Amino acid sequence: MALYVRQKEYDEDIFDVIDEISEEYENLLSESEGWFVLTSDLHPPA
């Protein structure tokens, strides 16, 4: 499963922030099957 972060404007450190959030929840998901990916395609919200 992938969750895309979309914003009107992006800070230069958006992927650092995404990494920090992912690391915070990594332990909760470590025993689950499959993958959960938090990312961005740098597009504006639909």
Backbone bond lengths (Angstrom), bond angles and torsions (degrees), N, CA, C in turn:
res aa  C-N    CA-C-N  psi(-1)  N-CA   C-N-CA  omega(-1)  CA-C   N-CA-C  phi
1 M - - - 1.435 - - 1.527 107.19 -
2 A 1.307 115.89 140.14 1.468 120.86 177.45 1.525 109.57 -124.29
3 L 1.310 115.34 138.37 1.461 122.36 175.38 1.521 106.85 -117.71
4 Y 1.326 116.37 119.17 1.461 121.73 -178.38 1.518 110.94 -95.54
5 V 1.322 115.70 129.33 1.455 122.76 173.98 1.520 106.63 -86.06
6 R 1.318 116.97 125.33 1.465 121.09 176.80 1.519 108.81 -131.19
7 Q 1.325 115.13 131.59 1.456 122.03 -179.16 1.524 109.03 -134.66
8 K 1.323 116.07 159.15 1.468 119.95 175.63 1.517 110.80 -65.48
9 E 1.336 116.05 -40.75 1.462 121.95 178.58 1.520 108.28 -133.45
10 Y 1.322 115.87 143.71 1.463 121.24 -177.26 1.517 111.01 -113.29
11 D 1.338 115.60 136.08 1.458 120.77 170.85 1.522 108.35 -78.13
12 E 1.325 116.40 157.18 1.457 120.62 -179.85 1.524 112.67 -62.25
13 D 1.322 116.79 -25.17 1.464 120.38 -176.38 1.528 113.59 -97.76
14 I 1.328 118.10 21.97 1.464 121.17 -175.34 1.526 112.07 -55.26
15 F 1.329 117.32 -40.32 1.461 118.69 -177.97 1.528 111.77 -74.58
16 D 1.316 118.14 -26.49 1.469 120.91 172.72 1.527 109.95 -66.30
17 V 1.318 116.27 -42.22 1.471 121.10 178.22 1.529 110.11 -63.94
18 I 1.323 116.69 -44.10 1.465 120.88 178.29 1.527 110.12 -60.47
19 D 1.329 117.19 -42.74 1.469 120.88 178.05 1.523 111.42 -61.68
20 E 1.324 117.70 -42.28 1.466 121.33 179.03 1.525 111.34 -61.79
21 I 1.315 116.32 -43.63 1.469 120.65 179.06 1.524 109.91 -64.61
22 S 1.323 116.87 -44.81 1.467 121.05 179.92 1.523 111.29 -59.89
23 E 1.323 117.04 -44.12 1.461 121.32 179.77 1.527 111.59 -63.29
24 E 1.322 116.21 -35.50 1.466 120.34 -179.31 1.528 111.77 -62.84
25 Y 1.327 117.22 -34.83 1.458 121.41 -175.98 1.524 113.61 -103.15
26 E 1.319 117.41 -0.50 1.462 121.65 -176.88 1.528 112.37 -57.30
27 N 1.309 118.21 -43.52 1.466 121.16 -178.73 1.522 112.31 -64.07
28 L 1.312 117.35 -35.04 1.467 120.43 179.85 1.521 111.72 -66.51
29 L 1.323 116.25 -29.92 1.460 120.57 -175.96 1.523 113.13 -100.44
30 S 1.319 118.17 -3.46 1.464 121.27 -172.97 1.531 113.79 -63.31
31 E 1.307 117.81 -26.75 1.461 120.52 -179.41 1.526 112.50 -97.43
32 S 1.313 117.40 4.37 1.462 121.63 179.28 1.521 110.24 -87.96
33 E 1.319 115.74 155.43 1.458 120.32 175.72 1.516 109.52 -82.90
34 G 1.316 116.26 150.16 1.456 120.88 176.26 1.518 111.77 84.79
35 W 1.311 114.72 -166.61 1.461 121.86 -175.99 1.516 110.43 -127.21
36 F 1.309 115.93 146.26 1.459 122.41 170.74 1.521 106.38 -126.70
37 V 1.321 116.39 121.59 1.462 121.37 -176.25 1.524 109.19 -119.83
38 L 1.315 116.09 125.83 1.459 122.75 172.96 1.519 106.38 -103.16
39 T 1.333 117.27 122.07 1.460 120.79 -174.60 1.523 110.10 -152.11
40 S 1.320 116.37 -174.90 1.460 122.26 175.34 1.516 109.00 -145.15
41 D 1.318 115.69 145.66 1.460 120.52 173.12 1.531 110.12 -104.73
42 L 1.335 114.88 7.93 1.470 123.70 177.72 1.525 113.70 61.58
43 H 1.317 116.57 21.45 1.462 121.19 175.16 1.523 108.97 -89.72
44 P 1.316 117.79 157.39 1.465 120.14 174.20 1.529 110.21 -74.10
45 P 1.326 117.74 162.42 1.466 120.23 177.07 1.528 110.70 -58.47
46 A 1.310 115.34 147.46 1.474 120.29 -180.00 1.512 110.66 -75.24
